[in-house]
Structures are given as C-alpha cells and as structure tokens.
Amino acid sequence: MMTECTVNLHNLQTVPQSKWGAWITTLSPERMAEVEQAIQFALGMV
C-alpha cells in the first residue's frame, strides 16, 4: 500500500512495543538511511 506519511525526528520518545498497532507503510532503504541519520543527529551521535 502506497501512502504519504510524515515522521518527526526532532522530539524522540520511546513507546512500549505493546502499544504498537498495525504497520501503515514501509520505507525504502534510501529513506530508512535518511531516518537513521536524523535519529543519530537528534541523539547527538554525529
């Protein structure tokens, strides 16, 4: 299923796995690499 979505990586919060629902989309490997870089930046790892 292709759908537009948004992710905010400026204010990270942990969520217990028990609170997760169904998947709504998947990300390409390229987009996932961008997400990984943003998370590293948000956590001060770069």
C-alpha positions as CSV (number, residue, x, y, z in Angstrom):
1,M,0.0,0.0,0.0
2,M,1.5,3.3,-1.0
3,T,0.5,6.2,1.2
4,E,2.1,9.6,2.0
5,C,3.3,9.9,5.6
6,T,5.4,12.1,7.8
7,V,7.8,11.3,10.6
8,N,9.1,13.9,13.1
9,L,12.5,13.1,14.5
10,H,13.0,16.3,16.4
11,N,11.3,15.0,19.6
12,L,12.0,11.3,20.1
13,Q,10.1,9.3,22.6
14,T,10.1,5.6,23.5
15,V,6.9,3.6,23.1
16,P,6.4,0.1,24.5
17,Q,6.1,-2.5,21.8
18,S,2.7,-3.5,23.4
19,K,1.4,-0.1,22.3
20,W,2.3,-0.6,18.6
21,G,-0.5,-1.1,16.2
22,A,-0.5,-2.4,12.6
23,W,2.1,-1.1,10.2
24,I,0.8,1.7,7.9
25,T,3.7,1.9,5.4
26,T,7.2,0.8,4.7
27,L,10.3,2.9,3.8
28,S,12.8,2.3,1.0
29,P,16.3,1.5,2.1
30,E,17.4,5.0,1.0
31,R,14.7,6.7,3.1
32,M,15.5,4.5,6.0
33,A,19.1,5.6,5.8
34,E,17.9,9.2,6.0
35,V,15.8,8.4,9.1
36,E,18.9,6.7,10.7
37,Q,21.0,9.8,10.0
38,A,18.3,12.1,11.5
39,I,18.0,9.9,14.6
40,Q,21.8,9.9,15.1
41,F,21.7,13.7,14.8
42,A,18.8,14.1,17.2
43,L,20.7,11.9,19.8
44,G,24.0,13.9,19.3
45,M,25.8,10.9,17.8
46,V,27.2,12.8,14.8
